[in-house]
Amino acid sequence: MNIDAPEVFKKLRQLDGLTNQDIFKSINVKYKAKISDSQGFSQAIFISTQDHKYVLKTLKDQEFHNVFDKFLIFYVNYLEKNPDSLLCRIYGIYKIKPTSSSDYLLFIFLRNAKGPFNKVNIYSL
């Protein structure tokens, strides 16, 4: 597993008062994660933590490059100046290479915008 821009994402987690221990507590391997397919254009796979606080979303190469090349620096600067923003929080981007494959999978680690709410309307933009 490779973590891209670890210091940038550590800073973003710190802005929200999040520690690694908080995240590890949510990613508890004793519980089954909720896995769902995207209903939107990206056809991404979403994996929700058992407590519904965080989501792992698969990324395509182009999405990955858009985040790093065009978006990340502006995103970080904005959140530093606007810590109460309602923008979805990105806490990490990971490249995971399965042992049986030469290719890697890209995942983005997000705070779950839906949270543990029962009724939410979802729109794909």
N, CA and C atoms as a LAMMPS dump frame, in Angstrom:
ITEM: TIMESTEP
0
ITEM: NUMBER OF ATOMS
375
ITEM: BOX BOUNDS ff ff ff
-5.0000000000000000e+02 5.0000000000000000e+02
-5.0000000000000000e+02 5.0000000000000000e+02
-5.0000000000000000e+02 5.0000000000000000e+02
ITEM: ATOMS id mol type element x y z
1 1 1 N 0.846 -1.175 0
2 1 2 C 0 0 0
3 1 3 C 0.889 1.234 0
4 2 1 N 0.513 2.196 -0.811
5 2 2 C 1.258 3.444 -0.917
6 2 3 C 0.308 4.6 -0.607
7 3 1 N 0.742 5.522 0.235
8 3 2 C -0.065 6.691 0.573
9 3 3 C 0.494 7.877 -0.184
10 4 1 N -0.338 8.537 -0.96
11 4 2 C 0.11 9.71 -1.701
12 4 3 C -0.121 10.966 -0.876
13 5 1 N 0.886 11.865 -0.862
14 5 2 C 0.833 13.146 -0.152
15 5 3 C 0.457 12.961 1.323
16 6 1 N 1.183 12.109 2.052
17 6 2 C 0.782 11.808 3.43
18 6 3 C 0.742 13.033 4.346
19 7 1 N 1.662 13.971 4.173
20 7 2 C 1.679 15.144 5.045
21 7 3 C 0.485 16.059 4.783
22 8 1 N 0.07 16.153 3.528
23 8 2 C -1.087 16.983 3.183
24 8 3 C -2.343 16.412 3.834
25 9 1 N -2.53 15.11 3.726
26 9 2 C -3.73 14.5 4.289
27 9 3 C -3.677 14.443 5.814
28 10 1 N -2.492 14.321 6.377
29 10 2 C -2.351 14.401 7.832
30 10 3 C -2.814 15.775 8.313
31 11 1 N -2.448 16.805 7.576
32 11 2 C -2.864 18.171 7.905
33 11 3 C -4.386 18.306 7.828
34 12 1 N -4.994 17.731 6.799
35 12 2 C -6.453 17.791 6.658
36 12 3 C -7.153 17.055 7.798
37 13 1 N -6.608 15.92 8.209
38 13 2 C -7.191 15.191 9.34
39 13 3 C -7.051 16.007 10.623
40 14 1 N -5.913 16.662 10.793
41 14 2 C -5.692 17.479 11.981
42 14 3 C -6.646 18.677 12.02
43 15 1 N -6.962 19.248 10.87
44 15 2 C -7.919 20.358 10.825
45 15 3 C -9.268 19.946 11.408
46 16 1 N -9.617 18.68 11.254
47 16 2 C -10.873 18.163 11.792
48 16 3 C -10.69 17.49 13.157
49 17 1 N -9.498 17.612 13.737
50 17 2 C -9.24 17.026 15.047
51 17 3 C -9.241 15.514 15.043
52 18 1 N -8.898 14.926 13.922
53 18 2 C -8.938 13.482 13.756
54 18 3 C -7.566 12.873 13.991
55 19 1 N -7.516 11.799 14.727
56 19 2 C -6.264 11.078 14.937
57 19 3 C -6.313 9.753 14.173
58 20 1 N -5.146 9.161 13.988
59 20 2 C -5.111 7.836 13.36
60 20 3 C -5.901 6.829 14.182
61 21 1 N -5.865 6.971 15.498
62 21 2 C -6.598 6.05 16.367
63 21 3 C -8.108 6.153 16.108
64 22 1 N -8.616 7.369 15.872
65 22 2 C -10.037 7.535 15.548
66 22 3 C -10.402 6.745 14.294
67 23 1 N -9.553 6.845 13.29
68 23 2 C -9.812 6.161 12.025
69 23 3 C -9.706 4.648 12.197
70 24 1 N -8.667 4.187 12.898
71 24 2 C -8.49 2.747 13.094
72 24 3 C -9.661 2.149 13.87
73 25 1 N -10.228 2.932 14.78
74 25 2 C -11.369 2.443 15.542
75 25 3 C -12.576 2.218 14.615
76 26 1 N -12.737 3.077 13.61
77 26 2 C -13.847 2.927 12.66
78 26 3 C -13.613 1.798 11.672
79 27 1 N -12.352 1.579 11.314
80 27 2 C -12.022 0.5 10.378
81 27 3 C -11.722 -0.742 11.208
82 28 1 N -12.756 -1.324 11.728
83 28 2 C -12.631 -2.48 12.595
84 28 3 C -12.894 -3.727 11.774
85 29 1 N -11.888 -4.567 11.637
86 29 2 C -12.013 -5.755 10.775
87 29 3 C -12.954 -6.812 11.348
88 30 1 N -13.421 -6.632 12.589
89 30 2 C -14.36 -7.588 13.166
90 30 3 C -15.749 -7.458 12.549
91 31 1 N -16.021 -6.321 11.938
92 31 2 C -17.334 -6.067 11.366
93 31 3 C -17.258 -6.062 9.851
94 32 1 N -18.335 -6.47 9.233
95 32 2 C -18.394 -6.445 7.773
96 32 3 C -18.61 -5.01 7.304
97 33 1 N -17.859 -4.611 6.322
98 33 2 C -18.038 -3.295 5.729
99 33 3 C -19.201 -3.358 4.746
100 34 1 N -19.87 -2.242 4.587
101 34 2 C -20.96 -2.154 3.609
102 34 3 C -20.357 -1.754 2.273
103 35 1 N -20.553 -2.588 1.263
104 35 2 C -20.008 -2.335 -0.07
105 35 3 C -21.175 -2.089 -1.015
106 36 1 N -21.069 -1.002 -1.787
107 36 2 C -22.13 -0.714 -2.749
108 36 3 C -21.534 -0.147 -4.031
109 37 1 N -22.225 -0.401 -5.13
110 37 2 C -21.829 0.131 -6.431
111 37 3 C -22.401 1.52 -6.596
112 38 1 N -21.714 2.308 -7.385
113 38 2 C -22.176 3.658 -7.687
114 38 3 C -23.403 3.609 -8.572
115 39 1 N -24.331 4.507 -8.319
116 39 2 C -25.481 4.673 -9.194
117 39 3 C -25.213 5.797 -10.19
118 40 1 N -24.049 6.425 -10.085
119 40 2 C -23.718 7.567 -10.929
120 40 3 C -22.837 7.188 -12.107
121 41 1 N -22.302 8.202 -12.737
122 41 2 C -21.514 8.058 -13.952
123 41 3 C -20.201 7.304 -13.729
124 42 1 N -19.574 7.486 -12.565
125 42 2 C -18.226 6.95 -12.345
126 42 3 C -18.169 5.435 -12.227
127 43 1 N -19.284 4.806 -11.862
128 43 2 C -19.323 3.364 -11.633
129 43 3 C -18.328 2.926 -10.564
130 44 1 N -18.072 3.795 -9.608
131 44 2 C -17.137 3.508 -8.523
132 44 3 C -17.759 2.524 -7.538
133 45 1 N -16.891 1.923 -6.746
134 45 2 C -17.324 1.067 -5.648
135 45 3 C -17.107 1.848 -4.362
136 46 1 N -18.095 1.825 -3.481
137 46 2 C -18.026 2.517 -2.199
138 46 3 C -18.001 1.491 -1.073
139 47 1 N -17.102 1.686 -0.135
140 47 2 C -17.012 0.813 1.027
141 47 3 C -17.163 1.698 2.257
142 48 1 N -18.214 1.464 3.017
143 48 2 C -18.513 2.27 4.192
144 48 3 C -18.037 1.556 5.45
145 49 1 N -17.482 2.324 6.392
146 49 2 C -17.087 1.724 7.667
147 49 3 C -18.341 1.333 8.445
148 50 1 N -18.19 0.429 9.383
149 50 2 C -19.308 -0.105 10.143
150 50 3 C -20.056 1.002 10.883
151 51 1 N -19.356 2.032 11.342
152 51 2 C -20.002 3.119 12.079
153 51 3 C -20.492 4.242 11.165
154 52 1 N -20.325 4.083 9.878
155 52 2 C -20.795 5.024 8.847
156 52 3 C -20.091 6.381 8.878
157 53 1 N -18.956 6.466 9.533
158 53 2 C -18.239 7.748 9.593
159 53 3 C -17.404 8.016 8.348
160 54 1 N -16.908 6.957 7.704
161 54 2 C -15.972 7.11 6.596
162 54 3 C -16.351 6.206 5.435
163 55 1 N -15.864 6.604 4.257
164 55 2 C -16.122 5.844 3.039
165 55 3 C -14.821 5.738 2.25
166 56 1 N -14.547 4.555 1.723
167 56 2 C -13.503 4.364 0.725
168 56 3 C -14.19 4.296 -0.623
169 57 1 N -13.701 5.06 -1.583
170 57 2 C -14.278 5.079 -2.923
171 57 3 C -13.17 4.76 -3.911
172 58 1 N -13.455 3.872 -4.849
173 58 2 C -12.47 3.589 -5.885
174 58 3 C -12.356 4.793 -6.81
175 59 1 N -11.155 4.995 -7.332
176 59 2 C -10.882 6.084 -8.264
177 59 3 C -10.338 5.514 -9.562
178 60 1 N -10.627 6.194 -10.641
179 60 2 C -9.975 5.892 -11.908
180 60 3 C -8.718 6.741 -11.991
181 61 1 N -7.775 6.358 -12.844
182 61 2 C -6.523 7.108 -12.987
183 61 3 C -6.76 8.584 -13.264
184 62 1 N -7.698 8.901 -14.133
185 62 2 C -7.96 10.298 -14.487
186 62 3 C -8.476 11.085 -13.279
187 63 1 N -9.339 10.466 -12.48
188 63 2 C -9.837 11.129 -11.268
189 63 3 C -8.688 11.394 -10.3
190 64 1 N -7.806 10.428 -10.168
191 64 2 C -6.64 10.566 -9.299
192 64 3 C -5.793 11.761 -9.729
193 65 1 N -5.506 11.846 -11.018
194 65 2 C -4.675 12.942 -11.517
195 65 3 C -5.392 14.287 -11.408
196 66 1 N -6.696 14.295 -11.591
197 66 2 C -7.44 15.541 -11.413
198 66 3 C -7.327 16.056 -9.984
199 67 1 N -7.412 15.15 -9.03
200 67 2 C -7.295 15.562 -7.627
201 67 3 C -5.903 16.111 -7.361
202 68 1 N -4.87 15.397 -7.765
203 68 2 C -3.509 15.817 -7.445
204 68 3 C -3.015 16.987 -8.281
205 69 1 N -3.331 16.995 -9.549
206 69 2 C -2.782 18.017 -10.435
207 69 3 C -3.554 19.325 -10.408
208 70 1 N -4.859 19.249 -10.176
209 70 2 C -5.675 20.442 -10.358
210 70 3 C -6.413 20.907 -9.105
211 71 1 N -6.609 20.057 -8.134
212 71 2 C -7.568 20.33 -7.082
213 71 3 C -6.982 20.439 -5.679
214 72 1 N -6.053 19.587 -5.348
215 72 2 C -5.638 19.398 -3.959
216 72 3 C -5.128 20.666 -3.287
217 73 1 N -4.257 21.418 -3.918
218 73 2 C -3.693 22.608 -3.285
219 73 3 C -4.776 23.65 -3
220 74 1 N -5.725 23.818 -3.933
221 74 2 C -6.82 24.767 -3.724
222 74 3 C -7.751 24.287 -2.614
223 75 1 N -7.987 22.987 -2.579
224 75 2 C -8.848 22.373 -1.565
225 75 3 C -8.271 22.594 -0.164
226 76 1 N -6.987 22.316 0.004
227 76 2 C -6.339 22.478 1.302
228 76 3 C -6.362 23.943 1.732
229 77 1 N -5.997 24.837 0.834
230 77 2 C -6.007 26.265 1.16
231 77 3 C -7.397 26.732 1.562
232 78 1 N -8.41 26.276 0.856
233 78 2 C -9.779 26.674 1.164
234 78 3 C -10.195 26.185 2.548
235 79 1 N -9.912 24.916 2.851
236 79 2 C -10.327 24.369 4.146
237 79 3 C -9.558 25.004 5.31
238 80 1 N -8.313 25.403 5.077
239 80 2 C -7.57 26.108 6.126
240 80 3 C -8.234 27.447 6.45
241 81 1 N -8.73 28.111 5.43
242 81 2 C -9.365 29.417 5.627
243 81 3 C -10.834 29.294 6.025
244 82 1 N -11.436 28.149 5.734
245 82 2 C -12.868 27.937 5.986
246 82 3 C -13.086 26.593 6.682
247 83 1 N -12.655 26.464 7.927
248 83 2 C -12.734 25.154 8.597
249 83 3 C -14.157 24.65 8.834
250 84 1 N -15.15 25.522 8.775
251 84 2 C -16.534 25.095 8.97
252 84 3 C -17.253 24.804 7.65
253 85 1 N -16.494 24.737 6.571
254 85 2 C -17.061 24.475 5.252
255 85 3 C -17.809 23.141 5.241
256 86 1 N -18.831 23.075 4.418
257 86 2 C -19.588 21.832 4.261
258 86 3 C -19.036 20.937 3.158
259 87 1 N -17.894 21.321 2.575
260 87 2 C -17.262 20.461 1.577
261 87 3 C -16.95 19.1 2.176
262 88 1 N -17.104 18.077 1.366
263 88 2 C -16.753 16.728 1.807
264 88 3 C -15.271 16.69 2.155
265 89 1 N -14.93 16.02 3.229
266 89 2 C -13.542 15.954 3.674
267 89 3 C -12.84 14.746 3.085
268 90 1 N -11.686 14.994 2.486
269 90 2 C -10.835 13.939 1.946
270 90 3 C -9.706 13.726 2.947
271 91 1 N -9.569 12.506 3.441
272 91 2 C -8.566 12.216 4.462
273 91 3 C -7.399 11.391 3.953
274 92 1 N -7.427 10.972 2.705
275 92 2 C -6.299 10.23 2.166
276 92 3 C -6.605 9.652 0.797
277 93 1 N -5.543 9.416 0.045
278 93 2 C -5.649 8.709 -1.233
279 93 3 C -4.583 7.618 -1.215
280 94 1 N -4.995 6.41 -1.539
281 94 2 C -4.124 5.254 -1.405
282 94 3 C -4.051 4.462 -2.699
283 95 1 N -2.868 3.947 -2.968
284 95 2 C -2.664 2.988 -4.056
285 95 3 C -2.412 1.646 -3.389
286 96 1 N -3.226 0.68 -3.735
287 96 2 C -3.093 -0.656 -3.154
288 96 3 C -2.851 -1.634 -4.29
289 97 1 N -1.789 -2.396 -4.157
290 97 2 C -1.441 -3.368 -5.19
291 97 3 C -1.693 -4.771 -4.65
292 98 1 N -2.723 -5.429 -5.176
293 98 2 C -2.963 -6.814 -4.764
294 98 3 C -1.76 -7.689 -5.125
295 99 1 N -1.467 -8.652 -4.304
296 99 2 C -0.293 -9.501 -4.537
297 99 3 C -0.395 -10.297 -5.824
298 100 1 N -1.599 -10.581 -6.269
299 100 2 C -1.762 -11.409 -7.465
300 100 3 C -1.858 -10.588 -8.753
301 101 1 N -1.587 -9.294 -8.679
302 101 2 C -1.772 -8.442 -9.846
303 101 3 C -0.59 -7.497 -10.031
304 102 1 N -0.353 -7.1 -11.258
305 102 2 C 0.692 -6.109 -11.521
306 102 3 C 0.11 -4.696 -11.483
307 103 1 N -1.217 -4.594 -11.542
308 103 2 C -1.885 -3.302 -11.477
309 103 3 C -2.192 -2.94 -10.028
310 104 1 N -2.462 -1.675 -9.797
311 104 2 C -2.835 -1.233 -8.466
312 104 3 C -4.244 -0.659 -8.49
313 105 1 N -4.869 -0.622 -7.327
314 105 2 C -6.193 -0.031 -7.165
315 105 3 C -6.023 1.317 -6.484
316 106 1 N -6.817 2.293 -6.882
317 106 2 C -6.787 3.618 -6.279
318 106 3 C -8.029 3.808 -5.418
319 107 1 N -7.83 4.285 -4.197
320 107 2 C -8.934 4.56 -3.281
321 107 3 C -8.779 5.948 -2.701
322 108 1 N -9.907 6.616 -2.506
323 108 2 C -9.934 7.884 -1.793
324 108 3 C -10.692 7.632 -0.493
325 109 1 N -10.163 8.158 0.607
326 109 2 C -10.744 7.951 1.933
327 109 3 C -11.427 9.25 2.347
328 110 1 N -12.748 9.185 2.546
329 110 2 C -13.567 10.371 2.774
330 110 3 C -14.35 10.291 4.078
331 111 1 N -14.655 11.461 4.629
332 111 2 C -15.657 11.49 5.693
333 111 3 C -16.992 11.268 5.002
334 112 1 N -17.825 10.443 5.579
335 112 2 C -19.113 10.122 4.982
336 112 3 C -20.04 11.331 5.079
337 113 1 N -20.403 11.886 3.949
338 113 2 C -21.289 13.051 3.926
339 113 3 C -22.692 12.696 4.4
340 114 1 N -23.096 11.431 4.227
341 114 2 C -24.418 11.008 4.678
342 114 3 C -24.468 10.796 6.177
343 115 1 N -23.346 10.376 6.747
344 115 2 C -23.343 10.075 8.176
345 115 3 C -24.259 8.905 8.483
346 116 1 N -24.641 8.759 9.732
347 116 2 C -25.492 7.635 10.119
348 116 3 C -26.985 7.934 9.986
349 117 1 N -27.363 8.803 9.05
350 117 2 C -28.756 9.201 8.907
351 117 3 C -29.543 8.123 8.167
352 118 1 N -30.808 7.985 8.516
353 118 2 C -31.64 6.969 7.88
354 118 3 C -32.188 7.409 6.532
355 119 1 N -32.654 8.618 6.435
356 119 2 C -33.286 9.092 5.203
357 119 3 C -32.474 10.248 4.631
358 120 1 N -31.885 10.003 3.472
359 120 2 C -31.087 11.028 2.806
360 120 3 C -31.364 10.939 1.312
361 121 1 N -31.569 12.074 0.683
362 121 2 C -31.682 12.1 -0.771
363 121 3 C -30.296 12.239 -1.345
364 122 1 N -29.953 11.416 -2.333
365 122 2 C -28.624 11.423 -2.934
366 122 3 C -28.754 11.809 -4.391
367 123 1 N -27.889 12.741 -4.803
368 123 2 C -27.865 13.188 -6.187
369 123 3 C -26.463 13.039 -6.725
370 124 1 N -26.305 12.516 -7.911
371 124 2 C -25.012 12.409 -8.56
372 124 3 C -24.843 13.616 -9.457
373 125 1 N -23.776 14.354 -9.228
374 125 2 C -23.551 15.582 -10.011
375 125 3 C -22.752 15.313 -11.242
